[in-house]
């Protein structure tokens, strides 16, 4: 069988219209949409990370939500991001999306909620290991790094179990066009002790700085799904590390005026490293 197969098909007008609408909403090519749909239908393993917008766009104040949660779920059942106006931290776990607002509480959200930036995948563990000893965050991430076959592709990370300590933050809703650096200057901080929960995160290759957060980008949600946020620090007690290797990457660009007119040529590397960690 050839590696690539070219198909010529005739679509009913209604389906063709839906395909065009999906292309406009996501910024994907028609081929990418059809391939993704066939992978779901035929049960092929999905090794793709999908992202809408870029972290540099958030830094420049492009924070108007352009993609709905319903649209985002078509690209993954696991991920993280933020909401319209930087209104809190987004966590998707097992196909359910939660919003952690500036009070630290997590709430399920409707499919109509919108995001200006998110990263998702369909999670299926390729690697799994138990970390049953106390570790600080650097030691935990060192254990993760030892499981990565390469640092030149994306990896989705799910770390769950019991933690001695977790420190998180959540950005409060901002007026439009406020950049991420300004939004996080007075962010509320939350601390959890002896807590069960799940870290949802991604490892991004360094060469994609400006597109996503290079290295580890981690969010946390408690086991009862009532609290969490962007993770700043932790100490594990007994957790399981699961990693999904995702060598394919899709980027959808928003159609908002903020994004289309943003100057994305600036280097925000130092500021991103400071606010994300």
Phi, psi and omega in degrees: 000136179294153181296321179240132181243125179265128180245140171241115185232155177252120183259143171300149183306320182296317180291322177297322178294319178295322179295318177295322179294320178297319179299319180291321183290320189258339184080005179284158171285161178298321179299317181297320180295315181294317179298317180298317180295320179292322178299318179295316184293319186268356174080018178291149178294133180266120181246030186250136166263130175249139179225140171251128182068190183226159179292328176296326177296321176296319179298329181272002176094011178277080188244014176281127180294131182241336182243135178279161176297325178299318177292321181295322181297339176292345183253350181177156178250012187208130178168191182209167180169213177216185184238173180311128181073021183058035185280075175091186184254136180260134176227123173249128183217123180056037176081002178250134183256133179238149178242123174258110181274183187293353174269358178087353182274143178261139180224139172294147182240156179283159178295344181279345178299149185243153178233141173268346182200129177199154177230127184218162172205168171268108191281129172214116188296125172265332179226145179212137179207144178266135176244092189258030177228155178297132179218141170280176186298316177302320179292321177297316181289332174295322176295320176297312183301324180293341180267350183277126178287340180201146174259016180253009174226165174290152170219136173268138186238130175231114183237116185222151181149217183252137181240139172291326187202139174220135177241128182227171172218164177214130181282138176279154179303138183244160167294153182302149175074012172276126181288160184298323181297315178293323183295333184262007183295325181232049183282142177289143180248141180232143180233137180236140180235136180046067188233146172263142180181190184226133170268127175249125184199177177221148166258126180247131178300149183299328183290352178259019176302139185095328175274311175222179179284116181294142183085221186262131174237116191231135170242160183227143173219140181291160183299329179272003175061037181246350184203165179162219178140188174288124187279130179255327183198158176197163169227122182275157172245306179204104185227161173246129179262125176237136183231133175248118181280127185230081184286348180257142186225129176240135178239122173258130181260132181296156177260014182287154178298323178303313182290315185296333182257358181290143174272104185261019181272350183286149177264108182257018187306310184295318181293320179296316179300323181289313186278335182275347182231000000 
